[in-house]
Amino acid sequence: MMKFFSVCLFVIMVLLAGCKVGFNFSGGGAVDPRLQTISIDNFTNEAAVVVPYLAQEVTQQMQDRFLNQSRLKLTSGDADLRINGAITRYQVSPVAISGDTRAEQSRLTIAVRVSFENTIEPADSWENTFSKFIDFDATLDFSSIERDQINEVLEQITQDVFTKSVAKW
């Protein structure tokens, strides 16, 4: 009986040793092991309203997202993955009006067109526009909170780009 138990335990251990689960806790899923490098070009600003630092901020947050949530190495020029794009919308508008026609809430909306090229699996390449917004108290001085609001919106956009590209969720 003990010999039978030992053999069963051995077989179970061998079977489990062959199993591999591709998951990580950064929310990024498993990146195709063939992918080693990524190139993220400087984003351009094509929006009607131009915030001077916004294009650089989009580029930097996109690079940070991929470097922090994957094992990919950032490179310029030829890469397994290539990302480029443009800011197509930057808008602050009222969304909640009070009884005296004053805005109580305003909304910052940012849209970014992203082109993603996978040189290893060309069928996985795509182009898409990602648009996100954040509402804030309209009585606040927007210039004093603008950078924080931009960062929150870009956090959402870069996560969506990452998810659509390498995590494929």
SVG drawing of the C-alpha trace seen along z (x, -y; Angstrom):
<svg xmlns="http://www.w3.org/2000/svg" viewBox="-32 -82 50 84">
<polyline fill="none" stroke="black" stroke-width="0.4" points="0.0,0.0 2.8,-2.4 4.5,-1.6 1.3,-2.4 1.0,-5.7 4.6,-6.6 4.2,-5.8 0.9,-7.9 2.6,-10.8 5.5,-10.6 3.2,-10.6 1.3,-13.6 4.5,-15.6 5.8,-14.9 2.5,-16.0 2.4,-19.2 6.0,-20.0 5.0,-20.2 2.3,-22.8 3.1,-26.5 0.8,-29.4 1.6,-32.7 0.3,-35.4 1.8,-38.3 0.6,-40.6 1.2,-43.9 -2.0,-43.5 -0.1,-42.9 -0.6,-39.2 2.1,-37.3 4.1,-38.9 5.0,-36.7 8.5,-35.4 9.7,-36.2 9.2,-39.9 12.3,-41.5 12.3,-45.2 9.9,-48.1 10.3,-51.5 8.0,-54.3 8.3,-57.4 7.6,-60.9 3.9,-61.6 2.8,-64.7 0.0,-67.1 -2.7,-67.6 -5.4,-68.8 -7.0,-72.2 -5.9,-73.1 -2.1,-72.6 -0.7,-72.1 3.1,-72.6 4.3,-69.7 1.5,-67.2 3.1,-65.4 6.2,-64.7 4.1,-63.6 2.2,-61.1 5.5,-59.7 7.1,-59.4 4.1,-57.8 3.8,-55.3 7.4,-54.4 7.1,-54.1 4.1,-51.8 5.8,-49.3 9.1,-49.3 7.4,-48.9 4.8,-46.3 6.8,-44.1 10.3,-42.8 10.6,-44.6 13.7,-46.8 13.2,-50.3 15.1,-51.0 15.1,-53.5 14.8,-52.4 14.1,-48.8 12.2,-46.9 9.9,-43.9 7.1,-46.3 6.7,-49.9 4.3,-52.5 3.7,-56.0 0.8,-58.4 -0.7,-61.8 -2.9,-63.7 -6.1,-64.4 -8.2,-66.0 -7.7,-68.1 -10.9,-69.7 -12.2,-71.1 -16.0,-71.5 -18.8,-71.9 -20.8,-68.8 -23.0,-69.7 -24.8,-73.0 -26.3,-74.4 -29.7,-76.2 -28.0,-79.6 -26.4,-78.3 -23.0,-78.0 -20.9,-74.9 -20.5,-72.8 -18.4,-70.1 -16.1,-70.3 -14.6,-67.5 -11.1,-67.1 -11.1,-64.9 -8.0,-63.7 -7.9,-61.5 -4.8,-59.8 -4.5,-58.1 -2.0,-55.1 -0.4,-53.1 0.9,-49.7 3.1,-47.5 4.1,-44.0 7.0,-43.0 7.0,-39.4 3.2,-38.9 2.0,-41.5 -1.6,-40.3 -1.5,-41.7 -0.8,-45.2 -3.5,-47.9 -4.4,-51.6 -6.9,-52.9 -8.0,-56.1 -8.2,-56.0 -10.2,-58.6 -10.6,-59.1 -11.9,-61.8 -11.9,-63.0 -14.5,-65.2 -13.5,-67.8 -14.9,-70.6 -15.5,-73.6 -14.9,-76.1 -11.3,-75.0 -8.5,-77.0 -7.9,-74.6 -4.4,-75.8 -3.4,-74.7 -4.8,-71.1 -4.3,-70.7 -1.1,-68.6 -2.6,-66.2 -5.8,-65.8 -3.7,-65.2 -1.7,-62.5 -4.8,-60.7 -6.3,-60.6 -3.0,-59.5 -2.7,-56.7 -6.0,-55.3 -5.0,-55.7 -1.6,-54.1 -3.1,-51.2 -5.6,-50.7 -2.9,-50.8 -0.8,-48.3 -3.7,-46.0 -4.7,-46.1 -1.2,-45.6 0.8,-43.1 -1.6,-41.8 -4.4,-41.4 -7.2,-41.5"/>
</svg>
